[in-house]
């Protein structure tokens, strides 16, 4: 006590003793068990997704199984044994809940957009994976950003004056189509840059990368398959009479390509031949973007005349086609396991959320450029928080100024990243209603 009193006497006036912050880890498993026992199934699923320690507590007590059992008894008088409910069934329930939350937030939830100038010269494309955003095309550098904090994390400089045409990345590498060759940047360990020989691709226009292959669509209507390990072209496949404007991959190693003339062709990597073509109407125009859903095996396409189309690749049958915009559609994307919503962006600067089953436009959003909720600076980039306006069907979009085109977009869980014609990058953050 004398030591404590002496310490208080030595503390300068006006300086209070700092108290250690109380964190959730200080509660302990016993207290967490008591709290979790009061929750229903939906809230338990959400809590189990928060962190590994919470999931361990919930799994140890089989709380998810017990609540699932109670719900089934109430809903259908089922006599399921709680112990018989598998982790696989719980995972299905968790995924369904997450996808429903995704649909509701994109369709009608509150939205804020955080935007900043990502490049001094400009950029046209963005990719997003595991909460990371890669931007480029138009500048001599690609930049990696955090989707959560909007901070710059890394840079990948081009080796010379050749233009960056397209790019993609994963946890280990960044792959770029640079001029007439392929370049690979290592993301982990020693920073190395591999560059293939010049003239490997004749006027490459687009690229898709799924390890260990990168597929390049070219102006001569052919796709060229680049093997990442032998670092050579392993296949050349004739797909279209005109230029290949966009590409997509399926999990079964099918290449889907769109043409500037409006055709869509499919090829199997194992055959070196075009497998089939999909019927497209004359009104659709040139194909500007493709998006494949591995969960439903549906293929979506956006055209230069504002049409969005859908096919079932299992039957090659057209399911719907609708004109969702009067102008060019540049990009479309969705979460891998989401079968309900599709995000579409184009030249009019409107972010559209489309029903995957019908092509109906569920929501239209634009940035209110006149709003400015807050500003902050991260890594010398000025991040602005703007208001988002959800438009009704009666709103005249053509009368609304200051709408930079959406040249590229990528979808994450309750967020969408958009590239706006080199002016800025935007992270749209959606919340549940």
C-alpha positions as CSV (number, residue, x, y, z in Angstrom):
1,X,0.0,0.0,0.0
2,X,2.9,2.4,0.8
3,X,4.4,1.6,-2.7
4,X,1.0,2.4,-4.4
5,X,0.6,5.6,-2.4
6,X,4.2,6.6,-3.3
7,X,3.4,5.9,-7.0
8,X,0.3,8.1,-6.8
9,X,2.4,10.9,-5.3
10,X,5.0,10.7,-8.0
11,X,2.4,10.8,-10.9
12,X,2.4,14.3,-12.4
13,X,-0.8,16.4,-11.8
14,X,-3.6,15.9,-14.4
15,X,-2.2,12.6,-15.6
16,X,-4.6,9.7,-14.9
17,X,-3.6,6.1,-14.6
18,X,-4.2,4.3,-17.9
19,X,-6.7,1.5,-17.6
20,X,-6.2,-1.6,-19.8
21,X,-8.9,-2.0,-22.4
22,X,-11.3,-4.8,-21.9
23,X,-11.6,-7.1,-24.9
24,X,-14.0,-9.9,-25.8
25,X,-11.1,-12.4,-25.3
26,X,-11.2,-11.6,-21.6
27,X,-14.7,-13.1,-21.2
28,X,-13.5,-16.7,-21.3
29,X,-15.3,-19.8,-22.7
30,X,-17.7,-20.2,-19.8
31,X,-19.1,-16.7,-20.2
32,X,-19.3,-17.1,-23.9
33,X,-21.2,-20.4,-23.5
34,X,-23.8,-18.7,-21.3
35,X,-24.2,-15.9,-23.9
36,X,-24.4,-18.2,-26.9
37,X,-27.0,-20.4,-25.3
38,X,-29.6,-17.6,-25.5
39,X,-29.2,-17.0,-29.2
40,X,-31.3,-18.4,-32.0
41,X,-30.0,-20.3,-35.1
42,X,-29.5,-17.2,-37.3
43,X,-27.5,-15.3,-34.7
44,X,-25.4,-18.4,-33.8
45,X,-24.4,-18.8,-37.4
46,X,-23.4,-15.2,-37.6
47,X,-21.4,-15.6,-34.3
48,X,-19.6,-18.7,-35.6
49,X,-18.4,-16.8,-38.6
50,X,-16.8,-14.0,-36.4
51,X,-13.6,-15.9,-35.4
52,X,-12.1,-19.3,-34.9
53,X,-12.4,-19.2,-31.0
54,X,-16.1,-18.4,-31.1
55,X,-16.7,-21.1,-33.7
56,X,-14.8,-23.6,-31.5
57,X,-17.0,-22.8,-28.4
58,X,-20.2,-23.1,-30.5
59,X,-19.2,-26.4,-32.1
60,X,-18.0,-27.9,-28.8
61,X,-21.5,-27.5,-27.3
62,X,-23.3,-28.4,-30.5
63,X,-25.4,-25.3,-30.2
64,X,-26.0,-25.0,-33.9
65,X,-27.3,-28.6,-34.1
66,X,-29.5,-28.0,-31.0
67,X,-31.1,-24.8,-32.4
68,X,-31.5,-26.4,-35.8
69,X,-33.3,-29.4,-34.2
70,X,-35.6,-27.0,-32.3
71,X,-36.5,-25.1,-35.4
72,X,-37.3,-28.2,-37.4
73,X,-39.5,-29.5,-34.6
74,X,-41.4,-26.2,-34.6
75,X,-41.6,-25.8,-38.3
76,X,-42.3,-29.4,-39.5
77,X,-42.7,-31.6,-36.4
78,X,-39.6,-33.4,-37.5
79,X,-37.9,-35.9,-35.1
80,X,-34.4,-35.2,-36.2
81,X,-31.7,-36.1,-33.8
82,X,-29.5,-33.1,-33.0
83,X,-26.4,-35.2,-33.0
84,X,-27.1,-36.4,-36.5
85,X,-27.0,-32.9,-38.0
86,X,-23.7,-32.8,-39.9
87,X,-21.3,-29.9,-40.2
88,X,-22.0,-30.0,-43.9
89,X,-25.7,-29.2,-43.3
90,X,-24.7,-26.3,-41.0
91,X,-22.3,-25.0,-43.6
92,X,-25.1,-25.1,-46.2
93,X,-27.3,-23.1,-43.8
94,X,-24.5,-20.6,-43.2
95,X,-24.0,-20.1,-47.0
96,X,-27.7,-19.7,-47.6
97,X,-27.9,-17.0,-44.9
98,X,-24.8,-15.2,-46.3
99,X,-26.2,-15.2,-49.8
100,X,-29.6,-13.9,-48.6
101,X,-27.9,-11.2,-46.7
102,X,-25.9,-10.3,-49.8
103,X,-29.0,-10.1,-52.0
104,X,-30.9,-7.9,-49.5
105,X,-28.0,-5.5,-49.0
106,X,-27.3,-5.1,-52.7
107,X,-31.0,-4.7,-53.6
108,X,-32.2,-2.4,-51.0
109,X,-29.8,-1.8,-48.1
110,X,-28.1,1.5,-47.2
111,X,-24.9,2.3,-49.3
112,X,-21.9,4.5,-48.9
113,X,-19.1,4.8,-51.4
114,X,-15.4,5.6,-50.6
115,X,-13.5,6.9,-53.6
116,X,-10.0,8.1,-54.3
117,X,-7.7,8.7,-57.2
118,X,-5.7,5.5,-57.5
119,X,-3.3,6.6,-60.3
120,X,-1.9,9.9,-61.4
121,X,-2.2,9.1,-65.1
122,X,-5.4,7.1,-65.0
123,X,-6.5,3.5,-65.0
124,X,-9.3,1.4,-66.6
125,X,-9.5,-2.0,-64.8
126,X,-9.8,-3.4,-61.3
127,X,-9.7,-6.9,-59.8
128,X,-10.7,-7.9,-56.2
129,X,-9.8,-11.1,-54.3
130,X,-9.8,-11.8,-50.5
131,X,-10.3,-8.2,-49.6
132,X,-7.5,-6.9,-51.9
133,X,-8.0,-4.7,-55.0
134,X,-5.5,-4.5,-57.9
135,X,-5.8,-1.6,-60.3
136,X,-4.1,-0.8,-63.6
137,X,-4.2,-0.3,-67.4
138,X,-3.4,3.3,-68.5
139,X,-0.6,3.9,-66.1
140,X,2.9,2.4,-65.9
141,X,2.2,0.8,-62.6
142,X,-0.3,-1.6,-61.0
143,X,-1.3,-0.8,-57.4
144,X,-2.6,-3.1,-54.7
145,X,-5.1,-1.7,-52.2
146,X,-7.0,-2.8,-49.1
147,X,-10.8,-2.9,-49.8
148,X,-11.5,-2.3,-46.1
149,X,-9.1,0.5,-45.2
150,X,-8.6,1.9,-48.7
151,X,-4.8,2.0,-48.1
152,X,-2.2,1.4,-50.7
153,X,-0.3,-1.9,-50.0
154,X,2.1,-2.5,-52.9
155,X,3.1,-1.5,-56.4
156,X,4.1,-3.5,-59.5
157,X,5.9,-1.5,-62.1
158,X,5.9,-2.4,-65.8
159,X,9.3,-3.4,-67.2
160,X,9.4,-0.9,-70.1
161,X,7.3,1.4,-72.3
162,X,5.0,-1.4,-73.5
163,X,1.3,-0.8,-72.5
164,X,-0.5,-3.0,-69.9
165,X,-3.5,-4.5,-71.6
166,X,-5.0,-6.8,-69.0
167,X,-4.0,-8.4,-65.7
168,X,-5.1,-10.7,-62.8
169,X,-3.6,-11.9,-59.6
170,X,-3.8,-14.6,-56.8
171,X,-2.1,-15.0,-53.4
172,X,1.3,-15.8,-55.0
173,X,1.7,-13.8,-58.2
174,X,0.5,-11.0,-60.4
175,X,0.1,-11.9,-64.1
176,X,-0.1,-9.2,-66.8
177,X,-0.4,-9.0,-70.5
178,X,2.1,-6.3,-71.4
179,X,2.3,-5.4,-75.1
180,X,3.0,-8.6,-77.0
181,X,4.3,-10.6,-74.1
182,X,3.4,-12.0,-70.7
183,X,4.9,-10.7,-67.4
184,X,4.7,-12.4,-63.9
185,X,5.5,-10.6,-60.6
186,X,6.0,-12.6,-57.5
187,X,4.0,-11.3,-54.5
188,X,5.8,-13.4,-51.8
189,X,9.4,-13.9,-51.0
190,X,12.0,-12.3,-53.2
191,X,10.4,-9.8,-55.6
192,X,11.1,-11.2,-59.0
193,X,9.8,-10.2,-62.4
194,X,9.6,-12.7,-65.3
195,X,9.1,-11.5,-68.8
196,X,8.5,-13.7,-71.8
197,X,9.9,-13.0,-75.2
198,X,8.5,-10.2,-77.4
199,X,5.9,-11.0,-80.1
200,X,4.4,-13.9,-78.2
201,X,0.9,-12.5,-78.7
202,X,-0.4,-10.9,-81.9
203,X,-2.4,-7.9,-80.7
204,X,-3.7,-9.4,-77.5
205,X,-6.9,-7.6,-76.3
206,X,-7.9,-9.5,-73.1
207,X,-6.6,-12.1,-70.7
208,X,-7.9,-14.5,-68.0
209,X,-5.7,-16.3,-65.6
210,X,-6.4,-19.5,-63.7
211,X,-3.2,-21.2,-62.4
212,X,-1.4,-22.8,-64.2
213,X,-2.6,-21.2,-67.4
214,X,-3.2,-17.7,-68.8
215,X,-5.5,-17.4,-71.8
216,X,-5.1,-14.4,-74.1
217,X,-7.8,-13.3,-76.6
218,X,-6.3,-11.7,-79.8
219,X,-7.3,-9.5,-82.6
220,X,-7.1,-12.3,-85.2
221,X,-9.9,-14.2,-83.5
222,X,-7.7,-16.8,-81.8
223,X,-7.0,-17.5,-78.2
224,X,-3.5,-18.4,-77.1
225,X,-2.9,-20.5,-74.0
226,X,0.2,-19.6,-72.0
227,X,1.5,-22.2,-69.6
228,X,2.9,-20.6,-66.4
229,X,5.4,-23.3,-65.7
230,X,6.9,-24.1,-69.1
231,X,6.4,-20.3,-69.9
232,X,5.5,-21.1,-73.5
233,X,2.3,-21.0,-75.6
234,X,0.9,-24.5,-75.3
235,X,-2.2,-24.1,-77.5
236,X,-3.6,-21.8,-80.2
237,X,-7.4,-22.2,-80.8
238,X,-9.4,-20.4,-83.5
239,X,-12.6,-19.1,-81.9
240,X,-14.0,-16.2,-84.0
241,X,-13.7,-14.7,-87.5
242,X,-13.4,-11.3,-85.7
243,X,-11.4,-10.0,-82.7
244,X,-11.8,-11.7,-79.3
245,X,-13.1,-9.0,-77.0
246,X,-13.6,-10.8,-73.7
247,X,-13.0,-14.2,-72.0
248,X,-14.2,-16.4,-69.2
249,X,-13.2,-19.7,-67.7
250,X,-15.2,-22.6,-66.3
251,X,-14.1,-25.1,-63.6
252,X,-14.2,-27.8,-66.3
253,X,-11.4,-26.0,-68.2
254,X,-13.8,-24.6,-70.9
255,X,-12.8,-21.3,-72.4
256,X,-15.7,-19.0,-73.3
257,X,-14.9,-16.1,-75.6
258,X,-16.9,-13.2,-76.9
259,X,-16.4,-11.4,-80.2
260,X,-16.5,-7.8,-81.2
261,X,-18.9,-9.0,-83.9
262,X,-21.3,-10.4,-81.4
263,X,-20.6,-14.1,-81.3
264,X,-19.9,-16.3,-78.3
265,X,-17.8,-19.5,-78.7
266,X,-16.8,-22.3,-76.3
267,X,-13.7,-24.4,-76.5
268,X,-12.3,-27.3,-74.4
269,X,-8.7,-27.0,-73.5
270,X,-8.2,-30.7,-73.9
271,X,-9.4,-30.7,-77.6
272,X,-7.7,-27.7,-79.2
273,X,-11.0,-27.2,-81.0
274,X,-14.0,-24.9,-80.8
275,X,-16.7,-27.0,-79.1
276,X,-19.9,-25.0,-79.8
277,X,-21.2,-21.5,-80.4
278,X,-24.1,-19.8,-78.6
279,X,-27.0,-18.1,-80.4
280,X,-27.0,-14.3,-80.1
281,X,-29.5,-12.0,-81.6
282,X,-28.6,-9.3,-84.1
283,X,-29.8,-6.6,-81.7
284,X,-27.3,-7.6,-79.0
285,X,-24.2,-5.9,-80.7
286,X,-20.6,-6.8,-79.9
287,X,-19.9,-8.7,-76.7
288,X,-18.0,-6.5,-74.3
289,X,-18.0,-8.6,-71.1
290,X,-18.6,-12.2,-69.9
291,X,-19.3,-13.7,-66.5
292,X,-19.7,-17.4,-65.6
293,X,-21.4,-18.7,-62.5
294,X,-20.0,-22.1,-61.5
295,X,-22.8,-22.7,-58.9
296,X,-25.6,-22.6,-61.5
297,X,-23.6,-23.1,-64.7
298,X,-25.1,-19.9,-66.1
299,X,-23.2,-17.6,-68.5
300,X,-23.9,-13.9,-68.6
301,X,-22.9,-11.5,-71.3
302,X,-23.0,-7.7,-71.7
303,X,-23.0,-6.0,-75.1
304,X,-22.1,-2.7,-76.8
305,X,-25.8,-1.9,-77.2
306,X,-26.8,-2.3,-73.5
307,X,-28.2,-5.8,-73.7
308,X,-27.6,-8.4,-70.9
309,X,-28.0,-12.0,-71.9
310,X,-28.0,-15.4,-70.1
311,X,-27.4,-19.0,-71.2
312,X,-27.4,-22.4,-69.5
313,X,-24.1,-23.9,-70.5
314,X,-25.3,-27.4,-69.7
315,X,-27.8,-27.2,-72.6
316,X,-26.4,-24.2,-74.6
317,X,-29.9,-22.8,-74.3
318,X,-30.6,-19.1,-74.1
319,X,-32.6,-18.2,-71.0
320,X,-33.2,-14.5,-71.3
321,X,-32.0,-11.3,-73.0
322,X,-33.0,-7.8,-71.9
323,X,-31.8,-4.3,-72.6
324,X,-30.9,-2.9,-69.2
325,X,-29.1,0.2,-70.5
326,X,-29.3,2.4,-73.6
327,X,-25.5,2.3,-73.8
328,X,-22.4,0.1,-73.6
329,X,-22.1,-2.5,-70.8
330,X,-18.4,-2.8,-69.8
331,X,-18.3,-5.2,-66.9
332,X,-20.4,-7.6,-64.9
333,X,-19.6,-9.8,-61.8
334,X,-21.0,-11.6,-58.8
335,X,-20.0,-13.6,-55.8
336,X,-18.9,-17.1,-56.7
337,X,-21.8,-18.9,-54.8
338,X,-24.4,-16.2,-55.4
339,X,-27.2,-17.4,-57.6
340,X,-29.5,-14.4,-57.2
341,X,-27.7,-11.1,-58.0
342,X,-25.4,-9.8,-60.8
343,X,-23.7,-6.4,-60.7
344,X,-23.4,-4.6,-64.0
345,X,-21.6,-1.4,-64.9
346,X,-21.2,0.6,-68.1
347,X,-20.7,3.9,-70.0
348,X,-23.6,5.7,-68.2
349,X,-22.0,5.4,-64.8
350,X,-24.9,3.6,-63.2
351,X,-24.3,0.5,-61.0
352,X,-27.1,-1.9,-61.7
353,X,-28.1,-5.0,-59.7
354,X,-29.7,-7.6,-61.9
355,X,-31.7,-10.7,-61.1
356,X,-29.7,-13.7,-62.4
357,X,-32.9,-15.8,-63.1
358,X,-34.9,-13.2,-65.1
359,X,-32.7,-10.3,-66.1
360,X,-34.9,-7.9,-64.2
361,X,-33.1,-4.8,-62.9
362,X,-33.5,-4.9,-59.1
363,X,-31.7,-1.7,-58.2
364,X,-29.9,1.2,-59.9
365,X,-27.4,3.3,-58.0
366,X,-25.3,6.4,-58.8
367,X,-22.8,8.5,-56.8
368,X,-24.0,11.8,-55.6
369,X,-21.0,13.8,-56.7
370,X,-22.2,16.9,-54.9
371,X,-22.3,15.1,-51.5
372,X,-19.2,14.9,-49.3
373,X,-19.8,13.2,-46.0
374,X,-16.1,13.1,-44.9
375,X,-12.5,13.1,-46.1
376,X,-9.4,11.4,-44.9
377,X,-5.9,10.7,-46.2
378,X,-4.3,7.3,-46.5
379,X,-0.9,6.8,-48.1
380,X,-1.1,10.3,-49.6
381,X,-4.4,9.4,-51.2
382,X,-7.4,11.6,-50.3
383,X,-10.4,9.3,-49.7
384,X,-13.8,10.8,-50.0
385,X,-17.0,9.4,-48.5
386,X,-19.9,10.1,-50.8
387,X,-23.6,9.5,-50.7
388,X,-25.2,7.0,-53.0
389,X,-28.6,7.6,-54.6
390,X,-30.9,4.6,-55.4
391,X,-32.9,5.5,-58.5
392,X,-36.5,4.7,-59.2
393,X,-37.8,3.4,-62.5
394,X,-39.2,6.9,-63.3
395,X,-35.9,8.8,-62.8
396,X,-34.3,10.2,-66.0
397,X,-30.7,9.0,-65.8
398,X,-29.8,11.0,-68.9
399,X,-30.6,14.2,-67.1
400,X,-28.2,13.5,-64.3
401,X,-24.7,15.0,-64.9
402,X,-21.3,14.0,-63.5
403,X,-21.5,10.3,-64.0
404,X,-18.1,8.9,-64.9
405,X,-18.3,5.6,-66.8
406,X,-17.8,2.3,-64.9
407,X,-15.2,0.7,-67.0
408,X,-14.6,-2.3,-64.6
409,X,-16.1,-3.8,-61.4
410,X,-15.6,-6.6,-59.0
411,X,-18.0,-8.0,-56.3
412,X,-17.2,-9.0,-52.7
413,X,-19.3,-9.7,-49.7
414,X,-21.5,-6.6,-49.2
415,X,-19.1,-4.5,-51.3
416,X,-18.5,-3.7,-54.9
417,X,-15.4,-2.1,-56.3
418,X,-15.7,0.1,-59.4
419,X,-13.1,1.7,-61.7
420,X,-14.5,5.0,-63.1
421,X,-12.8,5.8,-66.5
422,X,-9.5,6.6,-64.9
423,X,-10.9,9.3,-62.6
424,X,-11.1,7.3,-59.4
425,X,-11.7,4.0,-57.8
426,X,-14.8,3.5,-55.7
427,X,-15.6,1.0,-52.9
428,X,-19.4,0.7,-52.5
429,X,-20.2,-0.7,-49.0
430,X,-23.7,-2.1,-48.6
431,X,-25.4,-2.8,-45.3
432,X,-28.4,-4.9,-44.3
433,X,-31.6,-2.9,-44.3
